[in-house]
Amino acid sequence: MRWQTELPLIAILRGITPEEAPQHVGAIIAAGFQAVEIPLNSPNWQQSIPAMVDRYGDKALIGAGTVTQPEQVVQLAQMGCKLIVTPNVNVGVIQRAVEYGMTVCPGCATATEAFAALDAGAQALKVFPSSAFGPEYIKALKAVLPDDVPVFAVGGVTPENLAQWLDAGCIGAGLGNDLYRAGQPLSRTEEQAQAFIHAYREAVK
């Protein structure tokens, strides 16, 4: 398996509004991000996601997070969404996303959940919440997973600790509150996006 973007960092913009999305997504992509997730518990995501697909779909993998129902996948596919991120392992969601040719990265915590997700067709895994388990746990989990499965750390990842998750065997990370909090100024988004890009490049030199 191969992750779809050269830079394996996913920007998680939980709580972003349709009015804020163009500037913040634009700033994140300008900093170097190639994957953006708008969770479905964000205000009016039905407007934000298709608008971002139309505006930035040729520059980045634009997707949805907190996807929990197969019916949502159908709706998102119709919007042109290319990335599905879930908080849990729902076989129906994974299979539907694969049917539509989407990249799906389900959340898992245990080896049982990880293999169930892979058996359903998931192309990547996110260990969530990573901060509750720690890098050593991910290292142990990676030892039993196929070598080519891209694993992302999600939850508690900062520019300061990104390297330790990569050292544990993660290909990259999903970045939430430390990158974007609902309502924060654009300058903060720009600053944190650049900090994460710098931290990643330093870690993989």
C-alpha positions in Angstrom: 0.0 0.0 0.0 1.1 3.5 -0.6 -0.3 6.7 0.9 -1.6 9.0 -1.8 0.3 12.2 -1.0 4.0 12.9 -0.9 3.6 14.7 2.5 1.8 12.4 4.9 0.2 15.0 7.2 -3.6 15.4 7.3 -5.0 18.7 8.4 -8.1 18.2 10.6 -10.2 21.4 10.5 -12.9 20.5 13.1 -15.4 23.2 13.6 -14.5 25.3 10.5 -17.3 27.2 8.9 -18.0 27.6 5.1 -17.0 31.3 5.5 -13.6 30.5 7.1 -12.7 27.5 5.1 -11.3 29.1 1.9 -8.7 31.2 3.6 -7.6 28.5 6.2 -7.5 25.7 3.7 -5.7 27.9 1.3 -3.1 28.8 4.0 -2.6 25.2 4.9 -2.1 24.1 1.3 0.3 27.1 0.7 2.4 25.9 3.6 2.8 22.5 1.9 -0.1 20.3 3.1 -1.5 17.9 0.6 -4.4 16.4 2.6 -7.3 18.2 4.3 -10.1 16.7 6.4 -13.3 18.6 7.4 -15.1 16.6 10.1 -18.8 16.1 9.7 -19.5 17.6 13.1 -18.4 21.0 11.7 -21.0 23.6 11.0 -22.6 23.3 7.5 -20.0 20.8 6.2 -22.4 20.2 3.3 -21.3 23.6 2.0 -17.7 23.6 3.1 -16.6 20.3 1.6 -17.9 20.6 -2.0 -16.6 24.2 -2.0 -13.1 23.1 -1.0 -13.2 20.2 -3.5 -14.0 22.7 -6.2 -11.5 25.2 -5.1 -8.5 23.1 -4.0 -9.3 19.6 -5.3 -6.5 19.8 -7.9 -4.0 20.8 -5.3 -4.8 18.5 -2.3 -6.7 15.4 -1.2 -9.9 17.0 0.2 -11.9 14.8 2.5 -14.3 14.3 5.4 -13.7 13.2 8.9 -15.9 11.7 11.6 -17.7 9.7 8.9 -19.8 7.0 10.7 -22.5 6.0 8.2 -22.3 4.4 4.7 -25.0 6.8 3.6 -22.7 9.7 4.4 -20.1 8.2 2.1 -22.6 8.2 -0.8 -23.3 11.9 -0.2 -19.6 12.7 0.1 -18.8 10.8 -3.1 -21.4 12.9 -5.0 -19.6 16.1 -3.7 -16.3 14.9 -5.2 -14.7 14.0 -1.8 -11.6 11.8 -2.2 -10.7 11.1 1.4 -12.8 9.4 4.2 -11.5 9.4 7.7 -13.5 7.7 10.5 -13.3 7.6 14.3 -13.9 3.9 14.4 -13.9 0.7 12.3 -17.2 0.5 10.5 -17.0 -2.2 7.8 -19.9 -0.7 5.9 -18.3 2.7 5.7 -14.9 1.3 4.6 -16.4 -0.9 1.9 -18.6 1.8 0.5 -15.7 4.3 0.4 -13.6 1.7 -1.4 -16.4 1.1 -3.9 -16.3 4.8 -4.8 -12.6 4.7 -5.3 -11.9 6.9 -2.2 -9.0 6.7 0.1 -10.2 5.6 3.5 -8.3 5.9 6.8 -10.3 4.5 9.7 -9.6 5.0 13.3 -8.5 2.0 15.3 -6.9 1.2 18.6 -6.2 -2.5 18.7 -4.8 -5.2 16.5 -8.2 -6.7 16.1 -9.7 -3.4 14.9 -6.7 -2.8 12.6 -7.0 -6.1 10.8 -10.8 -5.8 10.6 -10.3 -2.4 8.8 -7.7 -3.8 6.5 -9.8 -6.9 5.6 -12.6 -4.4 4.7 -10.3 -2.7 2.3 -8.8 0.3 4.2 -5.7 1.6 2.6 -4.4 3.3 5.8 -5.0 3.3 9.5 -5.1 6.0 12.1 -4.4 5.1 15.7 -6.7 7.2 17.8 -6.3 8.7 20.4 -2.6 8.3 20.0 -1.7 10.3 23.0 -3.6 7.9 25.2 -1.5 4.9 23.9 1.9 6.5 23.3 4.6 5.8 20.8 5.7 2.5 22.3 2.2 1.1 21.9 2.2 2.1 18.2 5.6 0.5 17.8 4.2 -2.8 19.2 1.1 -2.6 17.0 3.3 -1.9 13.9 5.2 -5.1 14.6 2.2 -7.3 13.8 0.8 -5.2 10.9 1.9 -5.7 7.3 5.0 -3.5 6.7 3.4 -1.5 3.9 0.3 -0.3 5.8 0.5 3.5 6.3 -0.2 4.2 10.0 -1.1 7.8 11.2 -0.9 9.0 14.7 -4.0 11.2 15.6 -4.6 12.9 18.9 -2.1 14.9 20.8 0.4 15.4 18.0 2.3 18.7 18.1 5.3 20.1 16.1 7.4 19.4 19.2 6.5 15.7 19.4 5.9 14.8 15.8 9.3 13.1 15.4 8.6 10.6 18.2 5.5 9.3 16.3 7.5 8.9 13.1 10.2 7.1 15.1 7.6 4.7 16.3 6.8 3.7 12.8 4.0 6.1 11.8 4.2 7.4 8.2 2.7 10.7 9.3 -0.1 12.2 11.5 -3.5 13.7 11.5 -3.3 17.2 13.1 -6.2 18.6 14.9 -6.3 21.1 17.8 -2.6 22.0 17.6 -3.1 23.1 14.0 -6.6 24.5 14.0 -9.1 25.3 16.6 -12.5 26.6 15.6 -12.5 30.4 15.3 -8.8 30.9 15.5 -7.2 33.7 13.5 -5.8 32.9 10.1 -2.3 34.0 11.3 -2.3 31.2 13.9 -3.3 28.6 11.2 -0.5 29.8 9.0 2.0 29.7 11.8 1.1 26.2 13.0 0.9 24.8 9.4 4.5 26.0 8.8 5.6 24.7 12.1 4.3 21.2 11.4 5.8 21.2 7.9 9.2 22.2 9.3 9.0 19.6 12.1 8.2 16.9 9.5 11.0 17.8 7.2 13.5 18.0 10.1 12.3 14.5 11.3 12.8 12.8 8.0 16.1 14.4 6.9 
